[in-house]
């Protein structure tokens, strides 16, 4: 079981985020693992591409 204090608050531990239209994509805060620990960088490693509707492209 994961320590609730280390669960990513952005995705609530699922590793996925969703936009207004329910398109799901990997959480950019925790990197998709659902865990965010003290000292982790919340910024993505590299800029990511988005489409004209500002949805991430994978």
Secondary structure, 3 states (H helix, E strand, C coil): CCCHHHECCCCCCCCEEECCCCCEEECCCCCCCCECCCCCCCCCCCCCCECCCCCECC
